[in-house]
């Protein structure tokens, strides 16, 4: 008979107790892995996880959410700001609560950001069949709505017996701390199993430390990488999100200081070098700067560091146009390291950059190349300053809103955005002052991410000003978490730009011959189109009704004052501004590179016919790098 020590707990209690004892460690820094749990309760989790959080309230902090998707966004914002070394868990009931997790799970997995999802599930013992909110699948009795989470999770398990929690929980922690495999991890918890008691081995509740690895590059791959850099005449580094995930910003700076190789950045990599570094040439690709994109067109070696080479980065395969251009991919993930038919250097980004730096010795790019890109960088910086300028007494354009914010922030501030036309203008125009200031979620570009993510970031770095920049379309998606910010007094600053519709898709619609159809927030005109007067929607009043203090500047001058006031506020504050979209004032520079959005191959309306001709012209420049 076994004499091992046990503890009798419900499955839910055991899970919460287990999570409170898990730690991550990298470079000797240890921190708690699951630092809090978000939850909305229904019949599928209230008696299980809900009761367990009451039971273990001293060990597991809890945050009350208003929308399940938003809770995941808050957890993801926390995880990103924490360098993927810590995250939050999210618990929901079965049914709509569980399926509301899918969008947030997809965002987490696409961006390689860890989050633990704990949805309730239907009864494992099936005492009644079907029960409330059960999906009946005639060909499979073991399917529930939680199976929707399988394709957007990097690990999924359904805990149909208490003892099955032990290997599942360990596998979940292993996956969350794996720098290659991390993303959304789902443990589906049948509501009867959550409340079932079991004699758990005490060892299950011992402290565990999960090491976040920094694999070294293979010598042969490093040799090939060094030869490629030494042979290049016009090398260009493309910094992706992996630079930030690895904490490799200083390693990149040391390499660049000694080699003078210019650095362009993806959305996730922006800030890898601060904007005033002489080698930082800004964003790359469809939303990039003229400087970075011209360098990309002429580069003979492109060094990707922690990038997935998405279509925006490559301008849908049209950007890297030089004959014989080659790619060197520094990436911890083999899947990404072999893209673009590149030379793979499979390793942690910081480790690989340090190794490459040592091997390159005194190598530098040619002085004419350095002068060339630095001159172009200065020219672009002057253009940005001109875009930011405006009459203090006039209604600001959207770029001027960014310029006004640029004038009041420091390196302490964090700017969050995800969707609409703002990501493109931020990528081109924003001047990053610190490595973690720029927080634009563009892997999934999810409308509604900004406000809950700002809450997560605010929890991760209390005391730093956190800005959520949202258009009216994004605001309407998920404003409910404002109540959470007010409840917890998390002093986020929300800037609502009112442009009366989907500005980004409206512009895209015009460019592809769809004539802006159904992209404006307006009444119907007599012909049935949405071209009447703007809707009388008062988003500022809505924000105020949720508990925010709201400032309503009318002019560019008033906007600067309002942003400074919001920055100094010690409570959640909103700055609401109607933007000038008349076109009377120059806006941001147009796209510097193409993006492939297929246009109708046959049409009778003139805008679509013209757009198709332009599409075919641009598409002719696509190439596969083999």
C-alpha positions as CSV (number, residue, x, y, z in Angstrom):
1,X,0.0,0.0,0.0
2,X,1.4,3.4,-1.0
3,X,2.3,5.8,1.9
4,X,2.9,8.8,-0.3
5,X,1.5,12.1,1.0
6,X,-1.7,13.2,-0.7
7,X,-4.1,16.2,-0.5
8,X,-7.8,15.8,-1.2
9,X,-9.0,18.6,-3.4
10,X,-11.4,19.1,-6.3
11,X,-9.9,19.1,-9.7
12,X,-10.4,22.9,-10.0
13,X,-8.8,23.5,-6.6
14,X,-5.9,21.3,-7.5
15,X,-5.4,23.2,-10.8
16,X,-5.4,26.6,-9.1
17,X,-3.0,25.4,-6.4
18,X,-0.7,23.9,-9.0
19,X,-0.7,27.1,-11.1
20,X,0.3,29.2,-8.1
21,X,3.5,27.2,-7.8
22,X,4.8,27.5,-11.4
23,X,7.7,29.7,-12.3
24,X,9.6,30.7,-15.5
25,X,13.4,31.4,-15.5
26,X,15.6,32.9,-18.1
27,X,19.1,34.3,-17.6
28,X,18.8,33.7,-13.9
29,X,15.6,35.8,-13.7
30,X,12.8,33.9,-12.1
31,X,9.2,35.0,-11.9
32,X,5.8,33.5,-11.5
33,X,4.5,32.1,-14.7
34,X,0.7,32.5,-14.1
35,X,0.4,35.7,-12.2
36,X,-3.4,36.1,-12.2
37,X,-6.6,34.7,-13.5
38,X,-9.3,36.5,-15.4
39,X,-12.8,35.1,-15.2
40,X,-16.5,35.4,-16.1
41,X,-18.6,32.8,-14.4
42,X,-21.6,30.8,-15.6
43,X,-22.9,27.4,-14.8
44,X,-20.0,25.7,-16.5
45,X,-17.3,27.1,-14.1
46,X,-18.8,28.9,-11.2
47,X,-18.9,25.9,-8.9
48,X,-15.5,24.6,-10.0
49,X,-12.9,27.2,-10.9
50,X,-15.0,29.9,-9.4
51,X,-15.1,28.2,-6.0
52,X,-11.4,27.3,-6.3
53,X,-10.5,30.9,-6.8
54,X,-12.4,31.8,-3.6
55,X,-10.6,28.9,-1.8
56,X,-7.2,30.0,-3.0
57,X,-7.7,33.7,-3.2
58,X,-4.5,34.5,-1.3
59,X,-2.4,32.5,-3.8
60,X,-4.1,33.3,-7.1
61,X,-5.0,37.0,-7.8
62,X,-8.2,37.4,-9.8
63,X,-9.4,40.1,-12.3
64,X,-13.1,40.5,-13.2
65,X,-13.7,40.7,-17.0
66,X,-16.6,41.9,-19.0
67,X,-16.1,40.0,-22.3
68,X,-14.3,36.7,-22.8
69,X,-12.4,37.8,-25.9
70,X,-11.3,40.9,-24.1
71,X,-10.0,38.9,-21.2
72,X,-7.7,37.0,-23.5
73,X,-6.5,40.3,-25.0
74,X,-5.7,41.6,-21.6
75,X,-3.7,38.5,-20.7
76,X,-1.8,38.6,-24.1
77,X,-1.0,42.3,-23.5
78,X,0.4,41.3,-20.1
79,X,2.4,38.5,-21.6
80,X,4.0,40.6,-24.3
81,X,4.9,43.3,-21.9
82,X,6.4,40.7,-19.6
83,X,8.7,39.3,-22.4
84,X,6.6,36.1,-22.5
85,X,8.0,35.1,-19.1
86,X,4.7,35.6,-17.4
87,X,1.0,35.5,-18.4
88,X,-2.5,35.2,-17.1
89,X,-5.1,32.4,-17.1
90,X,-8.6,33.0,-18.4
91,X,-11.6,31.0,-17.2
92,X,-15.1,30.9,-18.8
93,X,-18.3,28.9,-18.7
94,X,-19.2,26.4,-21.4
95,X,-21.2,27.7,-24.4
96,X,-20.9,31.2,-25.7
97,X,-18.4,32.1,-23.0
98,X,-16.0,29.4,-24.4
99,X,-16.5,30.2,-28.0
100,X,-15.9,33.9,-27.3
101,X,-12.3,32.8,-26.5
102,X,-11.6,31.7,-30.1
103,X,-10.6,35.1,-31.5
104,X,-8.3,35.9,-28.6
105,X,-6.7,32.4,-28.8
106,X,-6.0,32.9,-32.5
107,X,-4.4,36.2,-31.8
108,X,-2.2,34.7,-29.1
109,X,-1.1,31.8,-31.2
110,X,-0.4,33.8,-34.4
111,X,1.7,36.2,-32.3
112,X,3.5,33.4,-30.4
113,X,2.3,34.9,-27.0
114,X,1.5,32.6,-24.1
115,X,-2.0,32.5,-22.5
116,X,-3.7,29.8,-20.6
117,X,-7.4,29.2,-21.4
118,X,-9.6,27.3,-19.0
119,X,-13.1,27.0,-20.5
120,X,-15.8,25.0,-18.8
121,X,-17.1,22.0,-20.8
122,X,-20.2,19.8,-20.9
123,X,-20.5,16.9,-18.4
124,X,-18.0,14.1,-18.8
125,X,-20.4,11.7,-17.0
126,X,-23.4,12.7,-19.2
127,X,-26.1,12.5,-16.5
128,X,-28.4,14.3,-18.9
129,X,-27.9,14.6,-22.6
130,X,-28.0,17.2,-23.9
131,X,-27.5,19.7,-21.1
132,X,-27.8,23.5,-21.4
133,X,-25.5,24.9,-24.1
134,X,-24.4,21.5,-25.3
135,X,-23.6,21.2,-29.0
136,X,-25.1,17.9,-30.3
137,X,-23.0,16.3,-33.0
138,X,-24.8,13.1,-34.3
139,X,-21.6,11.4,-35.5
140,X,-19.4,12.1,-32.4
141,X,-20.5,12.1,-28.8
142,X,-17.3,13.5,-27.4
143,X,-17.4,16.8,-29.4
144,X,-18.2,20.1,-27.7
145,X,-18.0,23.7,-28.7
146,X,-14.6,23.8,-27.1
147,X,-13.3,21.8,-30.1
148,X,-13.4,25.1,-31.9
149,X,-10.3,26.0,-29.9
150,X,-8.2,23.2,-31.3
151,X,-6.9,24.8,-34.5
152,X,-6.1,28.1,-32.7
153,X,-4.4,26.4,-29.7
154,X,-0.8,25.2,-29.6
155,X,-1.8,22.6,-27.0
156,X,-5.3,21.3,-26.2
157,X,-6.6,18.8,-23.8
158,X,-10.0,17.9,-22.3
159,X,-9.8,16.7,-18.7
160,X,-12.4,14.0,-18.5
161,X,-11.0,12.4,-15.3
162,X,-9.3,14.2,-12.3
163,X,-6.1,12.2,-12.6
164,X,-5.7,13.3,-16.2
165,X,-5.0,16.8,-15.0
166,X,-1.5,15.9,-13.9
167,X,0.1,15.2,-17.3
168,X,-2.1,17.8,-19.0
169,X,-1.1,20.6,-16.6
170,X,2.6,19.7,-16.9
171,X,2.3,19.7,-20.7
172,X,0.6,23.0,-20.6
173,X,3.4,24.6,-18.6
174,X,6.0,23.1,-20.9
175,X,4.3,24.6,-23.9
176,X,3.7,28.0,-22.5
177,X,7.4,28.4,-21.7
178,X,8.7,26.9,-25.1
179,X,9.9,29.9,-27.1
180,X,9.2,28.0,-30.3
181,X,5.8,26.5,-29.6
182,X,4.2,29.0,-27.2
183,X,0.7,30.5,-27.9
184,X,-2.8,29.8,-26.6
185,X,-2.9,26.7,-24.4
186,X,-6.4,25.3,-23.7
187,X,-7.4,22.9,-20.9
188,X,-11.2,22.2,-21.4
189,X,-12.7,21.4,-18.0
190,X,-16.0,19.5,-17.9
191,X,-18.1,21.0,-15.1
192,X,-18.7,17.8,-13.2
193,X,-14.9,17.0,-13.2
194,X,-14.1,20.4,-12.0
195,X,-16.0,19.8,-8.8
196,X,-15.0,16.1,-8.3
197,X,-12.6,15.4,-5.4
198,X,-9.4,13.3,-5.8
199,X,-6.4,12.4,-3.6
200,X,-3.6,14.4,-5.3
201,X,0.1,13.6,-4.7
202,X,1.7,16.4,-2.8
203,X,4.5,16.5,-5.3
204,X,2.1,17.9,-7.8
205,X,2.0,21.1,-5.8
206,X,5.7,21.5,-5.4
207,X,7.3,24.6,-6.9
208,X,8.5,24.0,-10.5
209,X,10.8,26.2,-12.5
210,X,10.5,26.1,-16.3
211,X,13.6,27.3,-18.1
212,X,13.1,29.4,-21.2
213,X,15.9,28.2,-23.4
214,X,18.5,30.1,-25.4
215,X,19.8,27.6,-28.0
216,X,23.2,28.3,-29.5
217,X,23.7,28.3,-33.3
218,X,25.2,25.3,-35.0
219,X,28.8,26.0,-36.0
220,X,28.3,25.2,-39.7
221,X,25.3,27.5,-39.9
222,X,27.2,30.3,-38.2
223,X,30.1,29.8,-40.6
224,X,27.7,30.2,-43.6
225,X,26.1,33.3,-42.0
226,X,29.5,34.9,-41.5
227,X,30.5,34.2,-45.1
228,X,27.3,35.7,-46.4
229,X,27.6,38.9,-44.4
230,X,31.3,39.4,-45.3
231,X,30.4,39.0,-49.0
232,X,27.5,41.4,-49.0
233,X,27.8,44.9,-50.5
234,X,24.4,46.2,-49.4
235,X,23.2,44.1,-46.4
236,X,20.0,45.0,-44.6
237,X,18.7,43.7,-41.3
238,X,15.0,43.2,-40.8
239,X,14.2,43.1,-37.1
240,X,11.0,41.1,-36.2
241,X,9.1,40.3,-33.1
242,X,11.7,37.7,-32.1
243,X,14.2,40.4,-31.2
244,X,11.8,41.6,-28.5
245,X,10.8,38.2,-27.4
246,X,14.4,37.3,-26.9
247,X,15.3,40.6,-25.2
248,X,18.0,40.9,-28.0
249,X,17.7,44.7,-28.5
250,X,21.1,45.5,-27.0
251,X,22.8,42.6,-28.8
252,X,21.4,44.1,-32.1
253,X,22.6,47.5,-31.2
254,X,26.1,46.3,-30.4
255,X,26.3,44.5,-33.8
256,X,25.0,47.5,-35.7
257,X,27.2,50.0,-33.9
258,X,30.3,48.0,-35.0
259,X,29.1,47.1,-38.6
260,X,26.9,50.0,-39.6
261,X,24.4,47.6,-41.2
262,X,21.1,49.4,-41.5
263,X,18.0,48.1,-39.6
264,X,14.5,48.1,-40.8
265,X,11.7,46.7,-38.7
266,X,8.4,44.8,-39.0
267,X,5.4,45.9,-36.9
268,X,6.4,43.5,-34.1
269,X,10.0,44.5,-34.3
270,X,9.6,48.3,-34.3
271,X,11.6,49.6,-31.4
272,X,14.4,47.0,-31.7
273,X,16.5,50.2,-32.3
274,X,15.2,53.5,-31.1
275,X,14.2,56.0,-33.8
276,X,17.3,58.3,-33.2
277,X,19.8,55.5,-33.8
278,X,21.7,56.4,-37.0
279,X,21.1,52.9,-38.4
280,X,17.4,52.7,-37.7
281,X,15.6,53.3,-41.1
282,X,12.1,52.6,-39.8
283,X,9.3,50.3,-40.8
284,X,9.6,48.0,-43.8
285,X,7.0,46.7,-46.4
286,X,3.6,47.9,-47.4
287,X,3.4,50.2,-44.4
288,X,7.1,51.0,-44.2
289,X,9.2,54.1,-44.9
290,X,10.6,55.2,-48.2
291,X,14.1,54.8,-46.8
292,X,13.7,51.2,-45.6
293,X,11.9,50.0,-48.8
294,X,14.4,51.5,-51.2
295,X,17.2,49.8,-49.2
296,X,15.2,46.6,-49.4
297,X,14.8,46.9,-53.2
298,X,18.6,47.2,-53.6
299,X,19.8,44.8,-50.8
300,X,21.9,41.9,-51.9
301,X,21.7,40.2,-48.4
302,X,18.6,40.5,-46.2
303,X,19.2,39.4,-42.6
304,X,15.9,38.6,-41.0
305,X,16.0,38.4,-37.2
306,X,12.9,36.8,-35.6
307,X,10.6,37.6,-38.5
308,X,7.9,35.4,-40.1
309,X,8.2,37.2,-43.5
310,X,4.5,38.0,-43.7
311,X,3.0,39.6,-46.8
312,X,3.1,43.1,-45.4
313,X,6.8,42.8,-44.7
314,X,7.6,41.4,-48.2
315,X,5.1,43.6,-50.0
316,X,3.5,40.4,-51.1
317,X,6.7,39.1,-52.7
318,X,7.5,42.3,-54.6
319,X,9.9,44.2,-52.3
320,X,13.3,42.4,-52.4
321,X,14.0,42.9,-56.1
322,X,17.8,42.9,-56.6
323,X,19.2,40.2,-58.8
324,X,20.7,37.4,-56.7
325,X,19.4,38.7,-53.4
326,X,19.9,36.2,-50.6
327,X,18.3,35.8,-47.2
328,X,19.9,34.9,-43.9
329,X,17.2,34.0,-41.3
330,X,18.1,34.2,-37.6
331,X,15.2,32.4,-36.0
332,X,14.5,30.1,-33.1
333,X,11.8,28.3,-35.1
334,X,12.9,26.0,-37.9
335,X,9.6,26.7,-39.8
336,X,10.5,30.4,-40.1
337,X,14.2,29.9,-40.4
338,X,13.9,28.2,-43.8
339,X,11.5,30.7,-45.4
340,X,12.5,32.8,-48.4
341,X,14.9,29.9,-49.3
342,X,17.2,31.6,-46.8
343,X,20.3,30.4,-45.0
344,X,19.0,29.3,-41.6
345,X,20.7,30.3,-38.4
346,X,18.5,28.5,-36.0
347,X,19.1,29.9,-32.5
348,X,17.9,32.3,-29.9
349,X,18.1,35.8,-31.4
350,X,20.3,37.3,-28.7
351,X,22.6,34.3,-28.7
352,X,22.9,34.3,-32.5
353,X,23.5,38.1,-32.8
354,X,26.2,37.9,-30.2
355,X,27.9,35.0,-31.9
356,X,27.7,36.7,-35.3
357,X,29.0,39.9,-33.8
358,X,32.1,38.2,-32.4
359,X,32.8,36.4,-35.7
360,X,32.5,39.5,-37.8
361,X,35.3,41.3,-35.9
362,X,36.1,44.7,-37.5
363,X,33.9,44.2,-40.5
364,X,31.9,47.3,-41.6
365,X,29.8,48.2,-44.5
366,X,31.3,50.6,-47.1
367,X,31.3,54.3,-46.2
368,X,29.3,55.2,-49.4
369,X,26.5,52.8,-48.4
370,X,26.4,54.2,-44.9
371,X,26.3,57.8,-46.2
372,X,23.5,56.8,-48.6
373,X,21.1,55.3,-46.1
374,X,21.8,57.9,-43.4
375,X,21.1,60.7,-45.9
376,X,17.8,59.0,-46.9
377,X,16.9,58.6,-43.2
378,X,17.4,62.3,-42.6
379,X,15.2,63.1,-45.6
380,X,12.4,60.9,-44.3
381,X,12.6,62.3,-40.8
382,X,12.1,65.8,-42.2
383,X,9.1,64.6,-44.2
384,X,7.6,63.1,-41.0
385,X,8.1,66.4,-39.1
386,X,6.3,68.2,-41.9
387,X,3.3,65.7,-41.7
388,X,3.1,66.3,-38.0
389,X,2.9,70.1,-38.4
390,X,-0.4,72.0,-38.6
391,X,-2.3,75.1,-37.6
392,X,-2.9,75.1,-33.9
393,X,-6.4,76.4,-34.4
394,X,-7.5,73.8,-37.0
395,X,-9.1,70.4,-36.6
396,X,-6.2,67.8,-36.6
397,X,-5.7,65.1,-39.2
398,X,-5.0,61.6,-38.0
399,X,-1.2,62.0,-38.6
400,X,-1.3,65.3,-36.7
401,X,-2.9,63.4,-33.8
402,X,0.1,61.1,-33.8
403,X,2.4,64.2,-34.0
404,X,0.7,65.8,-31.0
405,X,1.1,62.6,-29.0
406,X,4.7,62.4,-30.1
407,X,5.3,65.8,-28.6
408,X,4.1,64.8,-25.1
409,X,5.4,61.3,-24.6
410,X,8.8,60.1,-23.3
411,X,10.5,56.7,-23.4
412,X,8.3,55.7,-20.4
413,X,5.1,55.7,-22.5
414,X,3.7,52.7,-24.2
415,X,1.5,53.1,-27.3
416,X,-1.0,50.3,-28.2
417,X,-2.8,49.8,-31.5
418,X,-3.9,46.9,-33.6
419,X,-6.3,47.7,-36.5
420,X,-7.6,50.2,-38.9
421,X,-5.5,52.8,-40.7
422,X,-3.5,53.7,-37.5
423,X,-1.1,50.7,-37.7
424,X,0.1,51.8,-41.2
425,X,0.6,55.4,-40.1
426,X,2.3,54.4,-36.8
427,X,4.6,52.0,-38.6
428,X,5.7,54.8,-41.0
429,X,5.6,57.8,-38.7
430,X,6.0,56.9,-35.0
431,X,9.3,57.7,-33.4
432,X,10.0,55.0,-30.9
433,X,11.9,56.2,-27.8
434,X,12.3,52.9,-26.0
435,X,12.5,49.2,-26.9
436,X,9.0,48.4,-25.5
437,X,7.2,51.7,-26.3
438,X,5.6,50.4,-29.6
439,X,2.9,47.8,-29.0
440,X,1.1,47.2,-32.3
441,X,-0.6,43.8,-32.7
442,X,-0.4,43.2,-36.4
443,X,-0.1,39.4,-36.5
444,X,-3.9,39.2,-36.3
445,X,-4.7,42.9,-36.5
446,X,-7.7,42.4,-34.3
447,X,-10.2,45.2,-33.9
448,X,-11.0,45.6,-30.2
449,X,-7.6,44.5,-28.9
450,X,-6.4,47.9,-27.8
451,X,-8.4,48.7,-24.7
452,X,-8.2,45.3,-23.0
453,X,-4.5,45.0,-24.0
454,X,-3.8,48.4,-22.4
455,X,-5.2,47.1,-19.2
456,X,-2.9,44.0,-19.3
457,X,0.1,46.2,-20.1
458,X,-0.9,48.6,-17.3
459,X,-1.0,45.7,-14.8
460,X,2.4,44.5,-16.1
461,X,4.1,47.9,-15.7
462,X,2.2,50.0,-13.1
463,X,3.2,53.6,-13.1
464,X,4.0,53.9,-16.8
465,X,1.7,55.9,-19.1
466,X,-0.2,53.4,-21.4
467,X,-2.1,54.7,-24.4
468,X,-4.7,52.8,-26.3
469,X,-5.2,54.4,-29.8
470,X,-8.5,53.5,-31.4
471,X,-10.7,54.5,-34.3
472,X,-14.4,54.6,-33.9
473,X,-14.8,51.2,-35.6
474,X,-12.4,49.5,-33.2
475,X,-13.9,51.3,-30.2
476,X,-17.3,49.9,-31.0
477,X,-16.0,46.3,-31.0
478,X,-14.9,46.0,-27.4
479,X,-15.4,49.0,-25.2
480,X,-16.7,47.1,-22.2
481,X,-13.4,46.5,-20.5
482,X,-13.3,50.2,-19.8
483,X,-15.4,49.3,-16.8
484,X,-12.6,47.0,-15.6
485,X,-10.1,49.8,-15.9
486,X,-12.4,52.0,-13.9
487,X,-13.1,49.3,-11.3
488,X,-9.4,48.6,-10.8
489,X,-8.3,52.2,-11.3
490,X,-5.8,51.3,-14.0
491,X,-5.0,54.8,-15.4
492,X,-4.9,53.9,-19.1
493,X,-5.3,56.7,-21.6
494,X,-7.7,56.0,-24.5
495,X,-7.5,58.2,-27.6
496,X,-10.6,57.8,-29.7
497,X,-10.3,59.1,-33.3
498,X,-13.7,59.7,-34.8
499,X,-13.6,59.4,-38.6
500,X,-17.1,58.1,-39.0
501,X,-16.4,54.7,-40.4
502,X,-13.9,52.0,-41.4
503,X,-11.3,54.5,-42.7
504,X,-8.7,51.8,-43.5
505,X,-11.0,49.5,-45.4
506,X,-12.7,52.5,-47.0
507,X,-9.4,53.5,-48.5
508,X,-8.6,50.0,-49.6
509,X,-12.1,49.6,-51.0
510,X,-11.6,52.6,-53.2
511,X,-8.2,51.4,-54.4
512,X,-9.5,47.9,-55.5
513,X,-12.6,49.2,-57.3
514,X,-15.2,48.5,-54.6
515,X,-16.0,52.2,-54.4
516,X,-15.9,52.4,-50.6
517,X,-19.1,50.3,-50.4
518,X,-20.5,49.9,-46.8
519,X,-17.4,51.3,-45.1
520,X,-18.8,54.6,-43.8
521,X,-21.0,55.1,-40.7
522,X,-23.7,57.1,-42.3
523,X,-27.5,57.1,-42.9
524,X,-28.8,55.6,-46.1
525,X,-29.3,58.0,-48.9
526,X,-32.3,58.0,-51.3
527,X,-30.6,55.4,-53.5
528,X,-30.1,53.1,-50.6
529,X,-26.4,53.6,-50.3
530,X,-24.7,54.5,-47.0
531,X,-23.8,58.0,-48.2
532,X,-26.2,60.2,-46.1
533,X,-25.3,62.2,-43.1
534,X,-22.9,60.8,-40.5
535,X,-24.6,58.9,-37.7
536,X,-25.3,60.9,-34.5
537,X,-23.2,58.6,-32.4
538,X,-21.5,60.2,-29.4
539,X,-18.7,57.9,-28.5
540,X,-17.4,60.4,-25.9
541,X,-20.7,60.2,-24.1
542,X,-20.5,56.4,-24.3
543,X,-17.0,56.4,-22.8
544,X,-18.1,58.7,-20.0
545,X,-21.1,56.5,-19.3
546,X,-18.7,53.7,-18.6
547,X,-16.9,55.7,-16.0
548,X,-14.1,57.4,-18.0
549,X,-13.1,61.0,-17.6
550,X,-13.4,62.4,-21.1
551,X,-11.7,65.4,-22.7
552,X,-13.0,66.8,-26.0
553,X,-10.4,68.9,-27.8
554,X,-11.5,70.6,-31.0
555,X,-8.3,71.9,-32.4
556,X,-4.7,70.8,-32.7
557,X,-3.6,73.2,-30.0
558,X,-6.3,72.0,-27.6
559,X,-5.4,68.4,-28.5
560,X,-1.8,68.9,-27.2
561,X,-3.1,70.3,-24.0
562,X,-5.6,67.4,-23.6
563,X,-3.0,64.7,-24.2
564,X,-0.7,66.3,-21.6
565,X,-3.6,66.4,-19.2
566,X,-4.5,62.8,-19.8
567,X,-0.9,61.7,-19.5
568,X,-0.7,63.2,-16.0
569,X,-4.0,61.8,-14.9
570,X,-4.1,59.2,-12.1
571,X,-7.4,57.6,-13.3
572,X,-8.6,56.2,-16.6
573,X,-9.0,59.1,-19.1
574,X,-10.2,59.4,-22.6
575,X,-9.3,62.0,-25.3
576,X,-11.9,62.1,-28.0
577,X,-11.0,63.9,-31.2
578,X,-12.9,64.4,-34.5
579,X,-10.3,64.1,-37.2
580,X,-10.1,66.2,-40.4
581,X,-10.4,63.7,-43.3
582,X,-11.3,66.3,-45.9
583,X,-8.0,66.0,-47.7
584,X,-7.4,69.7,-47.5
585,X,-4.3,69.1,-45.4
586,X,-1.6,66.7,-46.5
587,X,-1.8,63.4,-44.8
588,X,0.7,60.6,-44.3
589,X,2.8,59.6,-47.3
590,X,1.1,56.9,-49.4
591,X,2.1,53.3,-49.2
592,X,5.7,52.8,-50.2
593,X,5.2,49.2,-51.4
594,X,2.5,47.0,-52.7
595,X,0.0,44.7,-50.9
596,X,-1.7,41.9,-52.8
597,X,-5.5,42.2,-52.5
598,X,-7.0,40.5,-55.6
599,X,-9.3,42.7,-57.8
600,X,-12.3,41.5,-59.7
601,X,-11.0,40.0,-63.0
602,X,-14.1,41.0,-64.8
603,X,-16.4,44.0,-64.1
604,X,-18.4,46.7,-65.9
605,X,-17.9,49.6,-63.5
606,X,-15.0,51.9,-64.4
607,X,-13.3,51.9,-61.0
608,X,-13.0,48.1,-60.9
609,X,-11.8,48.0,-64.5
610,X,-9.1,50.6,-63.7
611,X,-8.1,48.9,-60.4
612,X,-7.7,45.5,-62.2
613,X,-5.2,47.1,-64.7
614,X,-3.2,48.5,-61.8
615,X,-3.4,45.1,-60.0
616,X,-2.0,43.2,-63.0
617,X,0.8,45.7,-63.3
618,X,1.8,45.4,-59.7
619,X,1.4,41.6,-59.6
620,X,3.8,41.2,-62.4
621,X,6.6,42.1,-60.0
622,X,5.9,39.2,-57.7
623,X,8.7,36.6,-57.3
624,X,9.4,33.5,-55.3
625,X,12.8,33.5,-53.7
626,X,14.2,30.0,-54.6
